[in-house]
Amino acid sequence: MRNRAIVAAGVVVAVIALLGVYAVRQLVGSGLRIPIASRTCTVQADGRVLLDADQMANAATIAAIGIQREMPERAVVVALATAYQESGLRNLSYGDRDSLGLFQQRPSQGWGTPAQIQDQRYAANRFYAALKKVRGWEKMRVTDAAQAVQRSAYPTAYQKWADESEVLTRALLGEATGAVACTVGRTPAMRGEAAAAALTRGLTLDWGLAGAGPAAELTGLTVPAADPRDGWRYAHWLVSHATDHGVKRVRFAGQEWTAEDGIWTRVSGGRSAEAQVLAEVFAER
């Protein structure tokens, strides 16, 4: 009897485990994302969104590419909602059939080569180009505009990310001040000249900027800002890419974000230029 009880208990445990695996697969298959414990970035702009460093960097690049292409704000919302649903704002190396990248674009369907699709900037550019060809997309619901491009098996799934995407868009397009705050670990991916060069290249590719140069008072670079909105766009982009580009400090319009504290505070001393964003990178060891 005891052996039978042990066997029965083992069967129950196995069944529960299988049901758990099945439930997880159902969640992922339906487009729902399992929560991730490490949410290191907080975005607050008439709403609150929590992301990890990779998601934040990808969101910032998607938004910047949209503005560089002179797409309206609504297009950025649609693009972010699409990437939220398709990949969880991650540059995936796998997907359904041959789907890849942020938007799960398929090489077999003419979106590009696998290498191209896994370039975040290429993928975002292709999405915006396809969206622009959809007649009347500006007046569609977010999910309908996204579906017109993606042709997903879950045509209404994009709508559940509309609110989060609107918050991200307001912050990343400079409509809120000090809206993106990320916490960075003590071991940056880059340091010194390599970090400054990577930031300069990223600003050029994402925003089309060519005027970033060495900072006069910080070990990093300065980014010219035509107005406060542009300044906050670049400042939030820099914080969004802090983890992968070794950003230690960002200063603009009398406020400063630091990797150590992970928040924006008023600058207590030093120069506070309205016409430029100052970025400091971690120094060489």
C-alpha positions, 0 to 999 in steps of 0.5 A: 500500500505504501508503494502504491501511495508513493507511485500515486503521489509521483503521478500527481506531481508529474501531472501538475508539472505538465499542466504548468508547462502547458500553461506557460506555453499557452501564455507565450503562444497567445502573445502574453509575456511572463513578467521578468523580475529585473525591471531596471528602467522606469518610464513616467509620462502620464503613466508608468512603464517598467522595462529592463535595459534591453527592452528600454534600449530597443524602444528608444531606437524604435522611437528615434528611427520613427522621428528620423523618418519624419513619421508622426507620433502615432506611428511610433505608438503603433511600432512600439505596440507591434514590437511589444506583442511580437517580441516583448521589445527584444531582438529575438534570434528565433520565432514562428517558422523563420520569424526573427527580431523585434517585429518577427519579420520573415526572410521568406516573406521578403523582409530581408536577410536574417542578418538584416532583420536582426539589425534593430534599425533595419527592422524598424525602418522596414516596419515604418516603410510598410506602415506608411504604405497602408492607406488610412493607417493614421485613423485606425486603431493601433491594433488594426494599423499593426495588423495591416503590416504584420498579418498576424494570427492574433489580429487584435493582440496589439491593442493591449500594448497601446497604453504602454506604447503611448507612455513610452512615446511621450517620454522618448519623443521629449514630451516629458522631462526626466521621464526615463530613469534606469539603474545601471550595474557596476560593470559597464559594457563599455568605457572611455573612448570606446563608449563615447565613440559608440554613443556618437555612432548610435546618435548618428544612426538612430537620430541622424545627428552629426553634431555630437562631439567631445564634452568640454567638462565631462569625459564623454560627449555633448549633443546640441539641442535646438529646443527643450523637446529635442534635448529631452529626446536625446537625454532620454535616449542616452539613459535608455542606452546607458547599460549597453554603452557605458553612460555614467551621467547625463545632464540637461536643463538643470537636471542630472541623471547618474548611473549610481543613483538611477534617478533625475535630480536638480543640478546643484552646481556647475554649468546647466546648458539649455542648448546641449545635452552633456553625457559622461561615460565610465572612464578607462580603468 
